[in-house]
Amino acid sequence: MNELAKLKWQCRRGSLELDLLLNRYLETRYPVASEEEKARFVEMLKLDDSELLGQCDANW
């Protein structure tokens, strides 16, 4: 399994909102992101859904 396929699988979350958000980033921004940004995205995918949604709520 290549890197993008593995990340796409990791983007499948428990909520439609996160699925859409993460997959859109992966398809549009990840390919042109810097190595640092790619590494941060991979680390972010390790967070629980509740942590990700909490971060989204805090930033809105």
Legacy VTK file of the C-alpha trace (Angstrom):
# vtk DataFile Version 3.0
C-alpha trace
ASCII
DATASET POLYDATA
POINTS 60 float
0.000 0.000 0.000
1.508 3.344 -0.990
1.706 6.346 1.336
-1.339 8.189 -0.053
-3.524 5.082 0.102
-2.456 4.515 3.711
-3.229 8.144 4.616
-6.581 7.976 2.825
-7.482 4.982 4.982
-6.420 6.889 8.123
-8.627 9.816 7.062
-11.697 7.592 7.383
-13.105 8.675 10.720
-16.267 8.252 12.700
-17.941 11.401 11.441
-18.836 12.570 7.964
-17.531 16.066 8.719
-14.042 14.812 9.543
-14.043 12.402 6.593
-14.849 15.217 4.183
-12.418 17.685 5.712
-9.454 15.332 5.968
-9.941 13.742 2.557
-10.299 17.107 0.855
-7.017 18.269 2.405
-5.313 15.012 1.434
-6.439 15.302 -2.178
-5.858 19.022 -2.727
-3.181 20.352 -0.361
-1.138 17.378 0.829
0.553 16.735 -2.538
1.976 20.285 -2.614
2.605 20.675 1.126
6.066 21.070 2.605
7.644 18.089 4.354
7.013 19.781 7.700
3.318 20.269 6.951
3.000 16.671 5.751
4.581 15.454 8.992
2.147 17.570 11.054
-0.796 16.147 9.109
0.386 12.582 9.762
0.727 13.381 13.484
-2.718 14.973 13.514
-4.223 11.779 12.122
-3.076 10.002 15.293
-5.467 12.101 17.390
-8.855 10.791 18.461
-11.906 12.142 16.682
-13.024 13.946 19.838
-9.688 15.766 20.013
-9.928 16.799 16.369
-13.499 17.985 16.705
-12.586 19.865 19.884
-9.833 21.674 18.011
-12.231 22.573 15.206
-14.784 23.931 17.683
-12.108 25.976 19.447
-10.981 27.565 16.179
-14.437 28.505 14.926
LINES 1 61
60 0 1 2 3 4 5 6 7 8 9 10 11 12 13 14 15 16 17 18 19 20 21 22 23 24 25 26 27 28 29 30 31 32 33 34 35 36 37 38 39 40 41 42 43 44 45 46 47 48 49 50 51 52 53 54 55 56 57 58 59
